[in-house]
Every structure is written in C-alpha cells, then in structure tokens.
Amino acid sequence: MAGTEIFDDDEIRAAADVIRRRMIHRYGSHEQRGGVYRAEEFEAAAKKITGSRYALALSSGTAALITALKGVGVKPGDEVITSPFTFIATVEAIVACDAVPLFGEIDETLSLSAASAEKLITPRTRALMPVHMFGAAADMDSFTALGRKYKLPVVEDACEVVGGTYKGRALGGIGDCGAWSFDPNKTLTVGEGGMLFTDDRDVWFAMDCYHDHGHIHSKEHDRGAEGKFGFGVNFRISELQGALGVVALSKLPAALASLRAEKKKIMDAGRAAGLAPRPSHDEAGDSATHAIFMLPTASAAKKFQAAAKEAGAGCAIIGENTWHYAKHWEALAAIGEKEYFGNKTPSYAPESFAQADEKLSRATAFTLNVKMGEEEINKIVRAVEAGAKAAL
C-alpha cells in the first residue's frame, strides 16, 4: 500500500517546478513567489473532497492529530476516549497533550463502539476520537449524536482511510475536526504529510497558529512581521509536499477504483468459500486498503493464516499486530495506574483488552496495493480458498 507506487512524471514535474522557483517555504516571500502557493492548493483540493470550510496541511498525520486536539481545547489531565484498534500515533497525540487516553470497546466492524464510549464519559472527558481503520468507517451517526448529547467535540482519526466515505460524506470531514495522513505507507503520499479539516473558524484559527509557532498568518505582512497568537510548534508542510499533494489528490479516484476492484474479487471468493467478511457501517464507502475476514474462533484464524501462507499469500491476524493494537504497547505502562496531571489513569494491562481480543484474534487481513497484477490478486484468491478449506 505504499503511495509511491503511483508516482510518475507528474510528481517529477511538480517537484521540479518548486525547486526551479526556489520557493520551498509555504509562508512569506509574497512578492517573489508570483501568487503561487502550492500548500494552499493542496488544502483547497482536499476541501473539495470533504466539503469542509477549512483545511490545514501539516508535516504528518501525527502532527495533525496533536494539532486537532490542541485546536478543540484538550488540556493536561483531560480524558480522550478512543479505540484500542488504531495506530499508536492516535494515543501519542493524546499523551502529547498531557491528556489521559481511555480505550472503549470495539464493535463488530472493529471500530470504536459509541455505546462503550458513552459509558466512559466523565466530567473530565474533553473529546471523542473514533478511528476509521483498514479502510472502514466508524459509526459516525452515533458519534455525532453522542458529541451533541454531551457537548463534546468529535475528532475523527481518518489517517488510514483517505478517500473513504460514510453515507456519501468523506471521512475526516464529518466530525468537529478530522485528520488525514500522507505518509509513505498510505494510499497517497507526499513523503510525510497530514491534513486537518473543520468547519469551525475558531478551531481552524487555533490550529493554524499552533502548527507554526503561534504565527497569525496574513498575506498583508511578510514572514516575521505577522502577529503572534501564542506558543506553538513547527508542524508546517513545505511547498514541495504541497505540490506533491496536489498531484496525489488528482489520482485519488483512480487509486480507489483500482483498490475496490481488487478487494471485490477477493471478498467475493471468500464469500463463495463460506467466509464471513468484516461487517461494515458503509461497505460502499470503504477505501479498500485491506481485505478482512472474520473467522469463527481464534484457533480457526490460525489455521486460516497457516493455510493461506502455504498457498502463497500470507495474511495477518489483527490481534497479533503490534503496530495497530494497544494491548501490545509497552509504552502505556509508563502512564498506567498513576496520578497524571490530577487524574488517575487506567492500568492499560493486557487483560483489560479482553473484549477487543475476542474480535481481533479472529480477524484475518490481507493488505492491498493500488497496482496489483492479476496473478498477484489470483494468488490471494487461492490463499483465501485454501484458508477457508482448512479453517471452516
């Protein structure tokens, strides 16, 4: 799923243009740049996809998540509710704000359960952070309703699902704030990069200032002459990344079409062999980066995995995935069961993830790439059929 697989001369031309003009910084030098702002073009293209009022390009998806939480006002000691099935950056963003991560349970789609999230809400809760994982959307109707009910901002971690939708709306553009990632392993990449979305001008302004040392950006002043909103960090994107991003988003429809065609062939084969696909809150909106089957037991998943590998196409069992499952993150022990900015943290002990274990230990996943040849897809199909025969 490395985004560089769809690089061609378009990216070379876009990068060369920035280099020839010697205009790398996204801000300032207004007279010299001749009205060309590639990072702004990247943001504008992203806004067209989500329909959001504001978009902010950043240096990474992780930077986007941190900036989102800062933008909605998360402070030390606050609680943020999220999913145990996510990339560690989700939790790192919470901890970077000196806030306390609380893990809800996952539903049958392997997404954060809104019902379980509601049970975790306390007076210290400051944000809800559903995560759209491995192509599929969380139940955004329920999270939107939950946010309204408790007056809590909903921050969508859509870093894994650029281009995915939920009931016709682009993921990342549904909550109060949403984040995309463009790192080297995503469907689209700019090397390293992220994007934030919001319809709230105050949230956007806070995020825009925070991501660039607190600067208040204005084309009426050159770099260094603008005002300051407060302290911030350096999460800026460069004009090189902006130029690559414009090209990347132009290729999104074709990339999604290719992934979805590949996934359909694999999932159809699995269904025909008696396998149960991971359920979905919106199958049509899946960004199709993974083909996931739910086996009846953890033991059956092991048999499926072994037979698939022997047939020529290995698959993962998500419960064993150390990158995307909080149970495996030893770093959590450093803040577990401690006073943390006036709040007591949970233990984060492995046994606390028993509910997620039951589902993730049965979930088998094949990762898909945009440009897969027919033989490569057929190899996965044969592996799926062999796995089903061994496990069911």
Secondary structure, DSSP 8 states (H G I E B T S, - for coil): --GGGG--HHHHHHHHHHHHHT---SSS-TTTTTT--HHHHHHHHHHHHH--SEEEEES-HHHHHHHHHHHTT--TT-EEEE-SBS-HHHHHHHHHTT-EEEE--B-TTSSB-HHHHHHH--TTEEEEE-B--TT----HHHHHHHHHHHT--BEEE-TT-TT-EETTEETTSSSSEEEEE--TTSSS-SSS-EEEEES-HHHHHHHHHHTBTTB---TTS-TTSS-B-S---B----HHHHHHHHHHHHTHHHHHHHHHHHHHHHHHHHHHTT-EE---S-GGG---SEEEEE-SSHHHHHHHHHHHHHTT---EEGGG-TTTBGGG-GGGGGTTTSEETTEE-----GGGGHHHHHHHTTEEEEE--SS--HHHHHHHHHHHHHHHHHH-
